[in-house]
Amino acid sequence: MTELRFSHEPDASRYTLHRGDDLVSVLDYRDDGRTVAMTRAYTIPTFRGHGYAGELVERAVGELEAAGDRKVSPVCWYVADWFAANPARGGILNQRRSA
């Protein structure tokens, strides 16, 4: 199996996952200095169905947890579903304040 390569591209506001030389999945975000709003998880159509988007979200959340200086706002439905399926990782979620 070809190894997966995770990278953070802050100038493009995205995380990427490559399999060999192929870009397989992208996670776009907006960072306001306190919260990272994960806005879109996208897997290249020919690579769908292999769990790449989930792997990418897992690695991005892990990197943010390790840094410890940001919360996550799951704007993208896929990221929200990933957090729902991984409730133990919910400590990094940005909790909205009630009005």
C-alpha positions in Angstrom: 0.0 0.0 0.0 1.2 3.5 -0.9 2.0 5.6 2.2 -0.2 8.6 2.9 1.4 12.0 3.4 -0.4 14.7 5.4 0.6 18.4 5.1 -0.6 21.7 6.4 -0.5 24.5 3.9 -1.2 27.7 6.0 -0.7 30.1 3.0 -3.6 28.3 1.3 -5.6 27.8 4.5 -5.9 24.1 4.0 -4.7 20.6 5.0 -4.0 18.0 2.3 -3.6 14.3 2.1 -1.5 12.7 -0.7 -1.2 9.0 -1.6 2.2 8.8 -3.2 2.3 11.7 -5.7 -1.5 12.0 -5.9 -3.5 14.6 -4.0 -6.5 12.6 -2.7 -8.2 14.9 -0.2 -8.3 18.6 0.9 -9.6 20.2 4.1 -10.2 24.0 3.8 -10.4 26.2 6.8 -10.5 29.8 8.1 -8.4 30.7 11.2 -9.2 33.9 13.2 -6.4 33.3 15.7 -8.7 31.6 18.3 -10.9 29.3 16.2 -10.3 27.2 13.1 -13.5 27.0 11.1 -13.3 23.8 9.0 -15.3 24.9 6.0 -14.9 22.1 3.4 -13.7 18.6 3.3 -13.2 17.3 -0.3 -11.9 14.1 -1.8 -11.0 13.9 -5.4 -13.8 11.8 -7.0 -11.6 9.0 -8.2 -10.3 8.5 -4.7 -13.7 8.5 -2.8 -14.8 5.6 -0.7 -11.4 4.8 0.9 -11.7 6.9 4.1 -9.3 9.6 3.0 -11.4 12.5 4.2 -11.8 10.9 7.6 -8.1 10.3 7.8 -7.4 14.0 6.8 -9.8 15.3 9.5 -8.3 13.0 12.1 -4.8 14.3 11.4 -5.8 17.9 11.2 -7.6 17.7 14.5 -4.6 15.9 16.0 -2.3 18.7 14.9 -4.6 21.3 16.4 -5.0 19.4 19.6 -1.2 19.1 19.9 -0.7 22.8 19.4 -3.4 23.5 22.0 -4.0 27.1 21.0 -7.1 26.9 18.8 -10.7 25.5 19.0 -12.5 24.0 16.0 -15.8 25.1 14.5 -17.1 22.3 12.2 -18.8 24.4 9.5 -18.6 21.6 6.9 -21.2 18.9 7.4 -18.6 16.1 6.9 -16.5 17.5 9.7 -19.5 17.9 12.0 -20.4 14.2 11.3 -16.8 13.2 12.0 -17.0 14.9 15.4 -20.4 13.2 16.1 -18.8 9.8 15.3 -15.7 10.7 17.5 -17.2 12.2 20.6 -14.0 11.7 22.6 -12.4 14.4 20.4 -15.1 17.0 21.2 -12.9 18.8 23.8 -11.4 20.9 21.0 -14.8 22.1 19.7 -15.7 25.7 20.0 -18.7 26.0 22.3 -21.1 28.7 21.2 -22.3 30.9 23.9 -26.1 31.3 24.4 -27.5 34.7 23.6 
